[in-house]
Amino acid sequence: MNPTINLSRIIEGWAAHFPSKTALHFQGSDISYSRFWNSIEEKTRTLDVSKGDRVAWLGYNSPEMLVLLFALARLGAILVPLNWRLTAAEHRAILANCAPRWIFCDSEFEIHCRDLGIPIGSLEKTKTEAEPAGADSDDVLIVYTSGTTGKPKGVVLTQSALLWNGFNSIHAHDLSQSDHVLTALPMFHVGGLNNQTLPALLAGASVTLHRRFDAALWLSDVAARRPTVSLLVPATMQAVISDPTWADADLSSLRMLNAGSMVIPESLIRAFHGRGVPVGQIYGCTETAPVAIVLQKEDALRKLGSTGKPALHCEVKLVENEVWVRGPNVMRCYWNDAEATAEALTADGWFKTGDLARVDDEGYYWIMGRSKDVIISGGENIYPAELENVLADCPAIAEAAVVGVDDPKWGEAACACVVTREKMDEPSVLRLFEDRLAKFKHPRRVVFLDSLPKNAMGKVQKFELKRLIS
């Protein structure tokens, strides 16, 4: 056994104890822990990288990406997963920032990658006999933020951060060797990679991996593959419950579904609860790896809409209602951006999320929105998430977001931006808030749009929305 302690010991250990157990199921084939570990060892021997080198990956979800991650961990090198939805110009900006030695890609992205100016690595062999030198303290991931407020930043996570995040996730999901995780979200993001996939492997569970999210495939595999847990975000939750097979789908294997996002519309949660599937929540961000606050299965019904309590290995506090997080899962820094790092991290290790929350008398956190999104109208604070929950309850509204706009009387006022399924006018939208929220919180304006501007993870880009309606 390699005496250097690094992230790959997760797979090495399970391969030694349960070599024939399925680690991954992908496109109809099972990959045992033993086969998975052998692939990692081979990739380690053939990678032409040195400690600290960055290696980019551009592709859909694949076991090859996970093999590459663990092999790089053994070598003390760093994986940079790229969002395949981005343009070549956006990829060039990211690659210029992190300067990877190689880029590995799916075959269908080869033409795209040739124009990026980075040598393309082979999924077969590149070199021979690289020497393992990685350790828990080494950086292993640079994940570029989704950029809802501007230019993406490279979040640097160490191997240790991924381990501690895994422990937080095991606690949140009560994961064990007997569990089976269905991963459908993209692993270029910490949500798809770190929320359940890596933690499941840490726990010795099995993972069914979807190449891309497809609502009908997710529903059919829940019935056929019988996973015990899965993870969705609001956009994919909506896609699932809108699928024609939803009403008759067999969801009986799921002991819980976790939802990952800042605020989950209660109507989506209730749809799954109505099918007997408790919906937990994971609050966090790329900088927290991401598991920071968790709502467990036992609290899902009585605390609907809450994001829960701090994860087992996290500290959380509110500073002027802003969520601050500290723990071994928090990022080391932003890559090549000392100024942004100093702004986000305090000297004693607290990460300032920029999200606003309240805590109830039982210690459960309720996320209210981004600090930059708060609307101050006539001296009163209006939190868009409250209004967005009201709009989400209306069947005629497909999606909605609330932003602040200049108002000559109140300084700022709420504006509801809605995409409808059927014809609505402004008065009918405004009536939705009657007897639901205080009058000062009601939108002063309604804008009807064909779609909302979103980033690759389906999050509404409110800075772009404000530009569109101004």
C-alpha positions, 0 to 999 in steps of 0.5 A: 500500500502506498504510504502517502495518505491521499484522497485515493485511499477511499477507493483503494480501501474499499477495493481491498475489503470488497473488491467485487462490490459495484462502485459505479454503474454507467450506461449499462455496465457495472464497475467494481471497486477493484476495477475502479482502483486498477484504472486509477493505478494505471492512470497514475502511471501514465499521466505526465504531470508533476505535483501542483500541475493543473489538468482540465477536464471537458466532458459529460459525467463519466467514470473517466473523470473520477479516475482522473480526479483520484489519479491526480490526487495520488500525484498531488496535481489538480483537476479543473473540471470545465463547464461544457455549456460555456463558449470557447471564449469563456473557456479560454478565460478560465484556462488563462487563469489556471494555466493547465498542463493538459486538457482531457476531453470526451471525443465529441469535445475534441474539435472545441478543445483544439481551439483552446491552446492547451495540449490535449491529453489522451484517455489512454496513455501519455507517459509511464511510471509517474511517482505518487506524491500526493497528500491530504494537504494538497490542492486537488480541485479548482472549480470555477464559480458559476458567476451569477454576479459577474466574472467566475473565480477559481475556488481551490479545494484541498484533498482534505476539504473533500474528505471533510465535506464527504463526512458532512454529506454522510451525516446529512444523508445518513449514508452507509455501504448499503446505499445506492446514489443516483447522480444526474447533475453535472460533475463539473460543479461541486453539487454533482461531484461533492454533494453525494457522488464522492461521499457515496464512494467514501461510504463504500456505497454504489453510484449510478451515474447519468451522463447528462440529466434527463427527467424521463431517464431519472424517473425510469432509473429510480424505478429500475435501478432502485437508488436510495438517495438522489440529488436535484436542484429546482430546475431539475425537480420541476422537470421531473414533476412535469414529465408525463410519467411522473404521476405513475412513476415508482419512487418507492426505493427513495428513502429521501431526495436532497435538494441543493440550492439556496432557496427551494420553492415550497411547491416543488418540495410539496410535490415530492412529499405528496409522493411519499419522498421526504426532501432534505436540503443542502445549503452551501456554495462552491467555496464550502465544497459545498455541504455547510447547512443540512436539513435531514430526513427526519425534519423534512416535513415539519421544517419544510423550506428550512435549510436545516442546521449546521453540518456536523463538521461546520461552524455557522454564524450570522453576522448582520444576517449574513451567513458565515461558515468555518470548517475544514471543508472551506476553500483554501483560496481563489486561484490567483486572486489574493484580493478576492480571497482576502475579501471573502475569508477572514483571518481566522478562517470564516468564509463570508457567503453573501447570503442572508438568513434567519435562525428560528428558536430551534436553531434551524436556518432559513435562507432569505436571499443574497445580500446584494439582492435585498431590496430596501424600499422606504427603509424596509428590507424586502427579501426576494425569496419570500416573493418568489415562493408566492409566485412559485405556488401559482400553477399558471407561472412557469418560473419567476424571479424578483429584483429591485428597481429604482422607485421615485417614491420609495427609493427602490421597489420590488419587480416581479419578472415572470414567465407564464404557462397561460395568459396572465395580466399584472393585476392577476399577478399582484393579487397573488400576494394579498393576505400572503405578505405585508403590503410593503413587500408586494411588487410595484411592477410586473414584467412578463418575459419569454424566459429568465437569463440563467447560468449553466447551473440553472440559476437566474442571473439577476444582474442580467435580469436587471439589465434587461428590464431597466 
